[in-house]
Amino acid sequence: MHLLPDLKKALPARASLAPTPEEAPEAMRTEALSAWFGPHQVLHEISLRFPARQVTALIGPSGCGKTTYIRCLNRMHEVVPSARVGGKVLLGGEDIYAPKVDPVLVRRRIGMVFQKPNPFPAMSIYGNVAAGLRLTGLAKGRSLDEIVERSLRQAALWDEVKDRLHQPGTDLSGGQQQRLCIARTLAVEPEVLLFDEPCSALDPVATEKIEQLLFELKKRYTIVIVTHNMQQAARVSDLTGFLLMGDLVEFGRTESLFTTPKDPRTEAYITGRFG
């Protein structure tokens, strides 16, 4: 097959000493995960394993089920009226959809960053980062100042905002707002980070900063990213899954999926023949 030249250039050289996806312990997995909006089924029995401290990208055309899938991973799907889920999502071996599992606690353990930056408009930069801690009671007996600084540093934003922490978060640029939302998510110390097209509303410079940040974050967190940008998937991910019409067509190491896909539908998509 003939891979798109720009896509091939985007594939990074992997460090030889880094654990392979097969060697990395499992952080989360789905078993026969299905999802519906009312009578309409949008996901069909998807089973995937997410290795710890690896980046897994999900690609596919608009409407293929990517966003619905990751919203199922932290029980955000069920907040939509008439939505329901079948199958299992296992985090550390525990089914997050089991009876008596608190979805609020699930969303703390599995944080999510959305497509458009959404800082709380009535809050300062400091208040945005501390919001989750205050809402969940995690702030009791802890130094908020230390947690806010640590979270902003992890989000590569501290040096840019340390002198204006009490100014509105909405005063920041789009890229800074997205990193503020990442810091807000990190403050509650999740185990897994979900990113739903986090760069789609950002310019190339801000996009590059977010991608660099992903490399740093995966040293501590398991990351799942939905992206419509195949070059981005090639740059940042260790594993990639291709979804089409609610089905998982192919899943594997990013290098292999983009250079020697096994399914002709994957080849057709990544070479631009549809989508």
C-alpha contacts under 8 A as a table, 3 or more apart, distances in Angstrom:
res1	aa1	res2	aa2	distance
1	M	259	T	7.97
1	M	260	T	7.51
1	M	267	E	7.65
2	H	271	T	7.45
3	L	7	L	7.07
3	L	8	K	6.60
3	L	258	F	7.31
3	L	259	T	6.35
3	L	270	I	7.61
3	L	271	T	6.17
4	L	7	L	5.23
4	L	8	K	6.37
4	L	270	I	7.65
4	L	271	T	5.97
5	P	8	K	5.19
5	P	9	K	6.36
6	D	9	K	5.17
6	D	10	A	6.33
6	D	231	Q	7.30
7	L	10	A	5.08
7	L	11	L	6.85
7	L	230	M	7.10
7	L	231	Q	5.22
7	L	234	A	6.88
7	L	258	F	7.93
8	K	11	L	5.57
8	K	258	F	7.71
8	K	259	T	7.54
9	K	12	P	7.73
10	A	231	Q	5.78
10	A	232	Q	7.55
10	A	234	A	5.66
10	A	235	R	5.16
11	L	231	Q	7.95
11	L	234	A	4.97
11	L	235	R	5.31
11	L	255	E	6.72
12	P	234	A	7.41
12	P	235	R	5.84
12	P	236	V	7.95
14	R	18	A	7.51
15	A	18	A	5.42
19	P	22	E	7.91
19	P	23	E	5.76
19	P	24	A	5.94
20	T	23	E	5.12
20	T	24	A	6.24
21	P	24	A	5.26
21	P	51	P	5.93
21	P	54	Q	7.13
21	P	238	D	7.37
21	P	239	L	7.60
21	P	253	R	7.78
22	E	25	P	7.88
22	E	51	P	7.60
24	A	51	P	5.46
24	A	52	A	5.94
24	A	53	R	7.72
25	P	51	P	5.61
25	P	52	A	5.59
26	E	29	R	7.54
26	E	49	R	6.89
26	E	50	F	5.97
26	E	51	P	4.39
26	E	52	A	5.41
26	E	92	G	7.56
27	A	50	F	5.87
27	A	51	P	5.45
27	A	52	A	4.71
27	A	91	L	6.27
27	A	92	G	5.80
27	A	192	V	7.89
27	A	222	T	6.96
28	M	49	R	6.27
28	M	50	F	5.20
28	M	51	P	7.10
28	M	52	A	7.80
28	M	89	V	7.34
28	M	90	L	5.49
28	M	91	L	4.54
28	M	92	G	6.11
28	M	93	G	7.47
29	R	47	S	7.17
29	R	48	L	5.43
29	R	49	R	4.33
29	R	50	F	5.64
29	R	89	V	5.91
29	R	90	L	5.28
29	R	91	L	6.81
30	T	33	L	5.94
30	T	46	I	6.83
30	T	47	S	4.92
30	T	48	L	5.24
30	T	49	R	6.65
30	T	87	G	7.58
30	T	88	K	5.58
30	T	89	V	4.46
30	T	90	L	6.12
31	E	45	E	7.18
31	E	46	I	6.47
31	E	47	S	4.46
31	E	48	L	6.92
31	E	87	G	5.76
31	E	88	K	5.04
31	E	89	V	6.48
31	E	90	L	7.95
32	A	44	H	7.38
32	A	45	E	3.65
32	A	46	I	4.79
32	A	47	S	5.08
32	A	86	G	7.53
32	A	87	G	4.93
32	A	88	K	6.70
33	L	43	L	7.17
33	L	44	H	6.76
33	L	45	E	4.52
33	L	46	I	4.80
33	L	47	S	6.38
33	L	85	V	7.21
33	L	86	G	5.67
33	L	87	G	4.36
33	L	88	K	5.87
33	L	89	V	7.27
34	S	41	Q	7.48
34	S	42	V	7.39
34	S	43	L	4.68
34	S	44	H	4.85
34	S	45	E	4.85
34	S	46	I	6.62
34	S	85	V	5.70
34	S	86	G	4.89
34	S	87	G	6.13
35	A	41	Q	5.87
35	A	42	V	5.66
35	A	43	L	4.96
35	A	44	H	7.18
35	A	68	T	7.72
35	A	69	Y	7.90
35	A	72	C	7.87
35	A	83	A	7.37
35	A	84	R	5.81
35	A	85	V	4.47
35	A	86	G	6.18
36	W	39	P	6.47
36	W	40	H	5.39
36	W	41	Q	4.22
36	W	42	V	5.51
36	W	43	L	7.09
36	W	82	S	8.00
36	W	83	A	5.54
36	W	84	R	5.37
36	W	85	V	6.45
37	F	40	H	5.27
37	F	41	Q	6.48
37	F	42	V	7.25
37	F	82	S	5.72
37	F	83	A	4.46
37	F	84	R	6.71
38	G	41	Q	7.87
38	G	82	S	4.85
38	G	83	A	5.89
38	G	84	R	7.63
41	Q	44	H	7.29
42	V	64	C	7.94
42	V	65	G	6.23
42	V	68	T	7.86
42	V	245	M	7.34
42	V	246	G	5.21
43	L	46	I	7.09
43	L	65	G	6.31
43	L	68	T	7.86
43	L	69	Y	7.27
43	L	245	M	7.75
43	L	246	G	4.18
43	L	247	D	6.28
44	H	246	G	5.69
44	H	247	D	5.54
45	E	87	G	7.13
45	E	247	D	7.63
46	I	247	D	6.84
46	I	248	L	6.15
50	F	54	Q	7.59
50	F	56	T	7.08
50	F	222	T	7.63
51	P	54	Q	5.83
51	P	222	T	7.14
52	A	221	Y	7.10
52	A	222	T	5.02
53	R	218	K	4.97
53	R	219	K	5.93
53	R	220	R	6.18
53	R	221	Y	5.07
53	R	222	T	4.23
53	R	223	I	6.93
54	Q	218	K	6.00
54	Q	221	Y	7.70
54	Q	222	T	5.48
54	Q	223	I	6.24
54	Q	237	S	7.50
54	Q	238	D	6.16
54	Q	239	L	7.77
55	V	218	K	6.73
55	V	222	T	6.47
55	V	223	I	4.74
55	V	224	V	5.81
55	V	225	I	7.30
55	V	236	V	7.02
55	V	237	S	4.71
55	V	238	D	5.32
55	V	239	L	6.50
56	T	223	I	6.25
56	T	224	V	4.80
56	T	225	I	6.23
56	T	237	S	5.48
56	T	238	D	5.99
56	T	239	L	4.68
56	T	240	T	5.56
56	T	241	G	7.59
57	A	224	V	5.87
57	A	225	I	4.81
57	A	226	V	5.77
57	A	227	T	7.00
57	A	233	A	5.80
57	A	237	S	5.74
57	A	238	D	7.80
57	A	239	L	6.20
57	A	240	T	4.63
57	A	241	G	6.28
58	L	66	K	6.42
58	L	224	V	7.58
58	L	225	I	6.23
58	L	226	V	4.82
58	L	227	T	6.42
58	L	233	A	7.88
58	L	240	T	5.72
58	L	241	G	4.84
58	L	242	F	6.01
58	L	243	L	7.13
59	I	66	K	7.08
59	I	226	V	6.33
59	I	227	T	5.79
59	I	228	H	6.00
59	I	229	N	7.78
59	I	230	M	7.07
59	I	233	A	7.65
59	I	240	T	7.25
59	I	241	G	6.23
59	I	242	F	5.04
59	I	243	L	6.28
60	G	64	C	6.15
60	G	66	K	7.21
60	G	228	H	6.74
60	G	242	F	5.53
60	G	243	L	5.10
60	G	244	L	6.05
60	G	269	Y	7.70
60	G	275	G	7.48
61	P	64	C	5.75
61	P	228	H	7.13
61	P	243	L	7.86
61	P	244	L	7.01
61	P	275	G	4.93
62	S	65	G	7.90
62	S	228	H	7.79
62	S	275	G	7.56
63	G	66	K	7.58
63	G	245	M	7.13
64	C	243	L	5.96
64	C	244	L	4.86
64	C	245	M	4.47
64	C	246	G	5.33
64	C	247	D	7.84
65	G	68	T	5.18
65	G	69	Y	5.98
65	G	243	L	6.97
65	G	244	L	7.45
65	G	245	M	6.73
65	G	246	G	5.11
66	K	69	Y	5.20
66	K	70	I	6.61
66	K	226	V	6.36
66	K	243	L	6.81
67	T	70	I	5.40
67	T	71	R	6.11
67	T	196	D	6.54
67	T	226	V	6.84
68	T	71	R	5.07
68	T	72	C	6.26
68	T	77	H	6.64
69	Y	72	C	5.20
69	Y	73	L	6.71
70	I	73	L	4.94
70	I	74	N	7.25
70	I	194	L	6.92
70	I	196	D	7.75
70	I	224	V	7.83
70	I	226	V	7.86
71	R	74	N	5.92
71	R	75	R	6.18
71	R	76	M	4.84
71	R	77	H	5.02
72	C	75	R	4.95
72	C	76	M	5.97
72	C	77	H	5.13
72	C	78	E	7.59
72	C	85	V	7.40
73	L	76	M	7.60
73	L	89	V	6.47
73	L	110	I	7.72
74	N	77	H	7.98
74	N	96	I	7.92
74	N	103	P	7.63
74	N	106	V	6.05
74	N	107	R	5.40
74	N	110	I	5.76
74	N	111	G	7.55
75	R	78	E	5.85
75	R	79	V	7.65
75	R	96	I	7.99
75	R	97	Y	7.84
75	R	103	P	6.34
75	R	106	V	7.39
75	R	107	R	7.19
76	M	79	V	5.69
76	M	80	V	7.85
77	H	80	V	5.99
77	H	83	A	6.56
77	H	84	R	7.33
77	H	85	V	7.90
78	E	81	P	7.36
78	E	83	A	5.46
78	E	84	R	5.84
78	E	85	V	7.43
79	V	83	A	7.42
80	V	83	A	5.47
88	K	95	D	6.09
88	K	96	I	7.64
88	K	97	Y	6.88
89	V	94	E	7.93
89	V	95	D	5.43
89	V	96	I	5.91
89	V	97	Y	6.93
90	L	93	G	5.11
90	L	94	E	4.98
90	L	95	D	4.41
90	L	96	I	6.16
91	L	94	E	5.20
91	L	95	D	6.45
91	L	96	I	6.75
95	D	98	A	5.39
96	I	101	V	6.22
96	I	103	P	7.69
96	I	106	V	6.78
97	Y	101	V	6.60
98	A	101	V	5.80
101	V	105	L	7.98
101	V	106	V	7.76
102	D	105	L	5.44
102	D	106	V	6.44
103	P	106	V	4.80
103	P	107	R	6.22
104	V	107	R	5.23
104	V	108	R	6.48
105	L	108	R	5.05
105	L	109	R	6.39
106	V	109	R	5.18
106	V	110	I	6.05
107	R	110	I	4.92
107	R	111	G	5.70
107	R	112	M	7.82
108	R	111	G	5.80
108	R	188	V	6.43
108	R	189	E	7.56
108	R	190	P	5.78
109	R	189	E	7.20
109	R	190	P	4.19
109	R	191	E	5.30
109	R	192	V	6.57
110	I	190	P	5.52
110	I	191	E	5.98
110	I	192	V	4.71
110	I	193	L	5.84
110	I	194	L	7.15
111	G	185	T	5.76
111	G	186	L	7.66
111	G	190	P	5.86
111	G	191	E	7.80
111	G	192	V	6.25
111	G	193	L	4.95
111	G	194	L	6.06
112	M	185	T	6.93
112	M	193	L	5.79
112	M	194	L	4.54
112	M	195	F	5.90
112	M	196	D	7.65
113	V	181	C	6.69
113	V	182	I	6.35
113	V	185	T	7.37
113	V	193	L	7.63
113	V	194	L	6.14
113	V	195	F	4.88
113	V	196	D	6.30
113	V	198	P	6.76
114	F	117	P	6.68
114	F	118	N	7.68
114	F	195	F	6.18
114	F	196	D	5.07
114	F	197	E	7.00
114	F	198	P	6.03
115	Q	195	F	7.61
115	Q	196	D	5.23
115	Q	197	E	4.93
115	Q	198	P	4.70
115	Q	199	C	6.99
115	Q	200	S	6.51
115	Q	201	A	7.15
116	K	178	Q	7.50
116	K	198	P	6.84
116	K	200	S	7.58
116	K	201	A	6.12
117	P	174	G	6.85
117	P	177	Q	5.67
117	P	178	Q	4.70
117	P	181	C	6.64
117	P	198	P	8.00
118	N	177	Q	7.35
118	N	178	Q	7.46
118	N	181	C	6.82
119	P	123	M	7.98
119	P	128	N	6.58
119	P	169	G	6.09
119	P	170	T	6.46
119	P	177	Q	6.49
119	P	178	Q	7.97
119	P	180	L	7.18
119	P	181	C	6.14
120	F	123	M	5.62
120	F	128	N	6.23
120	F	169	G	7.19
120	F	170	T	7.69
121	P	168	P	7.11
121	P	169	G	6.81
121	P	170	T	5.96
122	A	168	P	7.16
123	M	126	Y	7.78
123	M	127	G	5.31
123	M	128	N	5.83
123	M	168	P	5.78
123	M	169	G	6.51
124	S	127	G	4.86
124	S	128	N	6.05
124	S	165	L	6.65
124	S	166	H	4.95
124	S	167	Q	5.04
124	S	168	P	4.03
124	S	169	G	5.13
125	I	128	N	5.23
125	I	129	V	6.57
125	I	164	R	7.80
125	I	165	L	5.13
125	I	166	H	5.94
125	I	167	Q	6.15
125	I	168	P	5.76
125	I	169	G	4.47
125	I	180	L	7.42
126	Y	129	V	5.42
126	Y	130	A	6.26
126	Y	148	V	6.69
126	Y	165	L	5.16
126	Y	166	H	6.01
127	G	130	A	5.07
127	G	131	A	5.76
127	G	166	H	7.72
128	N	131	A	5.22
128	N	169	G	7.03
128	N	180	L	7.62
128	N	181	C	7.83
128	N	184	R	6.23
129	V	132	G	7.18
129	V	148	V	5.95
129	V	151	S	7.52
129	V	152	L	7.90
129	V	180	L	7.13
129	V	181	C	7.64
129	V	183	A	6.06
129	V	184	R	4.11
129	V	185	T	7.72
129	V	187	A	6.49
130	A	133	L	5.38
130	A	134	R	6.30
130	A	144	L	6.91
130	A	147	I	7.98
130	A	148	V	6.42
130	A	184	R	6.86
130	A	187	A	7.04
131	A	134	R	5.26
131	A	135	L	6.15
131	A	184	R	7.34
132	G	135	L	5.10
132	G	136	T	6.07
132	G	184	R	6.98
132	G	185	T	7.69
132	G	187	A	7.31
132	G	188	V	6.39
133	L	136	T	5.43
133	L	137	G	5.94
133	L	138	L	4.76
133	L	139	A	5.04
133	L	187	A	7.00
133	L	188	V	5.96
134	R	137	G	5.22
134	R	138	L	6.33
134	R	139	A	5.47
135	L	138	L	7.78
136	T	139	A	7.83
137	G	140	K	6.08
138	L	142	R	7.82
138	L	188	V	7.51
139	A	142	R	5.51
139	A	143	S	7.43
139	A	144	L	6.57
143	S	146	E	5.41
143	S	147	I	6.48
144	L	147	I	5.09
144	L	148	V	5.94
145	D	148	V	5.26
145	D	149	E	6.16
146	E	149	E	5.24
146	E	150	R	6.05
147	I	150	R	5.07
147	I	151	S	5.99
147	I	187	A	6.42
148	V	151	S	5.20
148	V	152	L	6.11
148	V	183	A	7.98
148	V	187	A	6.85
149	E	152	L	5.19
149	E	153	R	6.08
149	E	158	W	6.68
150	R	153	R	5.09
150	R	154	Q	6.15
151	S	154	Q	5.04
151	S	155	A	6.22
151	S	183	A	4.92
151	S	184	R	7.23
151	S	186	L	5.85
151	S	187	A	5.43
152	L	155	A	4.98
152	L	156	A	6.21
152	L	157	L	5.17
152	L	158	W	4.81
152	L	180	L	7.16
152	L	183	A	5.27
153	R	156	A	4.94
153	R	157	L	5.81
153	R	158	W	4.90
153	R	159	D	7.69
154	Q	157	L	7.66
154	Q	183	A	7.00
154	Q	186	L	7.86
154	Q	217	L	7.40
155	A	158	W	7.64
155	A	179	R	5.68
155	A	180	L	7.20
155	A	182	I	6.20
155	A	183	A	5.29
155	A	213	L	6.80
156	A	159	D	7.58
156	A	179	R	7.37
156	A	213	L	6.96
157	L	160	E	5.47
157	L	161	V	6.46
157	L	176	Q	7.12
157	L	179	R	6.64
157	L	180	L	7.24
158	W	161	V	5.41
158	W	162	K	5.40
159	D	162	K	5.70
160	E	163	D	7.84
161	V	164	R	5.33
161	V	165	L	6.00
162	K	165	L	5.74
164	R	167	Q	5.51
167	Q	171	D	7.29
168	P	171	D	5.54
168	P	172	L	7.87
169	G	172	L	5.87
169	G	177	Q	6.85
169	G	180	L	7.68
170	T	173	S	7.84
170	T	177	Q	7.01
172	L	175	G	7.98
172	L	176	Q	5.66
172	L	177	Q	5.69
173	S	176	Q	5.13
173	S	177	Q	6.00
174	G	177	Q	5.06
174	G	178	Q	6.32
174	G	201	A	7.81
174	G	202	L	6.48
174	G	206	A	7.90
175	G	178	Q	5.16
175	G	179	R	6.41
175	G	202	L	6.12
175	G	203	D	7.83
175	G	206	A	4.93
175	G	207	T	7.41
175	G	210	I	7.89
176	Q	179	R	5.06
176	Q	180	L	6.07
176	Q	206	A	7.86
177	Q	180	L	4.86
177	Q	181	C	6.25
178	Q	181	C	5.05
178	Q	182	I	6.34
178	Q	198	P	7.52
179	R	182	I	4.84
179	R	183	A	6.15
179	R	210	I	7.39
180	L	183	A	4.96
180	L	184	R	6.17
181	C	184	R	4.97
181	C	185	T	6.28
182	I	185	T	5.07
182	I	186	L	6.19
183	A	186	L	4.99
183	A	187	A	6.12
184	R	187	A	5.34
184	R	188	V	7.54
185	T	188	V	6.25
185	T	189	E	7.55
185	T	190	P	7.44
186	L	189	E	5.23
186	L	190	P	6.38
190	P	193	L	7.05
190	P	221	Y	7.94
191	E	221	Y	5.92
191	E	222	T	6.74
192	V	221	Y	5.70
192	V	222	T	4.80
192	V	223	I	5.89
192	V	224	V	7.82
193	L	221	Y	6.73
193	L	222	T	6.21
193	L	223	I	4.85
193	L	224	V	6.37
194	L	223	I	5.96
194	L	224	V	4.93
194	L	225	I	5.91
195	F	198	P	5.75
195	F	223	I	7.61
195	F	224	V	6.20
195	F	225	I	4.56
195	F	226	V	6.16
196	D	225	I	5.98
196	D	226	V	4.92
196	D	227	T	6.92
197	E	200	S	5.61
197	E	225	I	6.91
197	E	226	V	5.25
197	E	227	T	4.73
197	E	228	H	7.03
198	P	201	A	7.51
198	P	227	T	7.82
199	C	202	L	5.09
199	C	203	D	7.83
199	C	206	A	7.79
199	C	207	T	5.45
199	C	210	I	7.38
202	L	206	A	5.88
202	L	207	T	5.92
203	D	206	A	5.45
203	D	207	T	6.04
204	P	207	T	4.90
204	P	208	E	6.14
205	V	208	E	5.25
205	V	209	K	6.58
206	A	209	K	5.16
206	A	210	I	6.40
207	T	210	I	5.17
207	T	211	E	6.23
208	E	211	E	5.08
208	E	212	Q	6.14
209	K	212	Q	5.11
209	K	213	L	6.11
210	I	213	L	4.94
210	I	214	L	6.34
211	E	214	L	5.12
211	E	215	F	6.84
211	E	232	Q	8.00
211	E	236	V	6.56
212	Q	215	F	5.43
212	Q	216	E	6.86
213	L	216	E	5.17
213	L	217	L	6.13
214	L	217	L	5.00
214	L	218	K	6.13
214	L	236	V	7.17
215	F	218	K	5.56
215	F	219	K	7.24
215	F	236	V	7.09
216	E	219	K	5.74
216	E	220	R	7.90
217	L	220	R	5.68
217	L	221	Y	5.92
218	K	221	Y	4.82
218	K	222	T	6.00
218	K	223	I	6.53
227	T	230	M	7.19
227	T	232	Q	7.33
227	T	233	A	6.75
229	N	232	Q	5.28
229	N	233	A	6.48
230	M	233	A	4.94
230	M	234	A	6.14
230	M	270	I	7.36
231	Q	234	A	5.04
231	Q	235	R	6.17
232	Q	235	R	5.02
232	Q	236	V	6.16
233	A	236	V	5.54
233	A	237	S	5.56
233	A	240	T	7.36
233	A	254	T	7.88
234	A	237	S	6.07
234	A	254	T	6.41
234	A	255	E	7.43
234	A	258	F	7.63
237	S	240	T	6.81
237	S	254	T	6.52
238	D	253	R	5.99
238	D	254	T	5.54
238	D	255	E	7.97
239	L	251	F	7.37
239	L	252	G	5.56
239	L	253	R	4.35
239	L	254	T	4.67
240	T	251	F	5.77
240	T	252	G	5.79
240	T	253	R	6.16
240	T	254	T	5.08
240	T	257	L	7.07
241	G	248	L	6.96
241	G	249	V	7.64
241	G	250	E	5.79
241	G	251	F	4.24
241	G	252	G	6.66
242	F	248	L	6.03
242	F	249	V	5.67
242	F	250	E	5.37
242	F	251	F	6.37
242	F	266	T	6.85
243	L	246	G	6.35
243	L	247	D	5.54
243	L	248	L	4.61
243	L	249	V	5.66
243	L	250	E	7.43
244	L	247	D	5.33
244	L	248	L	6.54
244	L	249	V	6.51
248	L	251	F	7.38
249	V	263	D	7.28
249	V	265	R	7.71
249	V	266	T	7.28
250	E	257	L	7.85
250	E	261	P	7.97
250	E	262	K	7.48
250	E	263	D	6.83
250	E	266	T	7.12
251	F	257	L	7.28
252	G	256	S	6.86
252	G	257	L	6.07
253	R	256	S	5.41
253	R	257	L	6.14
254	T	257	L	5.19
254	T	258	F	6.14
255	E	258	F	5.48
255	E	259	T	6.06
256	S	259	T	5.23
256	S	260	T	5.26
256	S	261	P	6.45
257	L	260	T	5.66
257	L	261	P	4.56
257	L	262	K	7.47
257	L	266	T	7.99
258	F	261	P	6.13
258	F	267	E	7.96
258	F	270	I	7.13
261	P	264	P	7.33
261	P	266	T	6.20
261	P	267	E	5.91
262	K	266	T	7.45
262	K	267	E	7.88
263	D	266	T	5.36
263	D	267	E	6.64
264	P	267	E	5.00
264	P	268	A	6.09
265	R	268	A	5.01
265	R	269	Y	6.19
266	T	269	Y	5.17
266	T	270	I	6.21
267	E	270	I	5.41
267	E	271	T	6.02
268	A	271	T	5.40
268	A	272	G	6.27
268	A	273	R	5.10
268	A	274	F	6.50
269	Y	272	G	5.21
269	Y	273	R	5.83
269	Y	274	F	5.46
269	Y	275	G	6.24
270	I	273	R	7.71
272	G	275	G	6.85
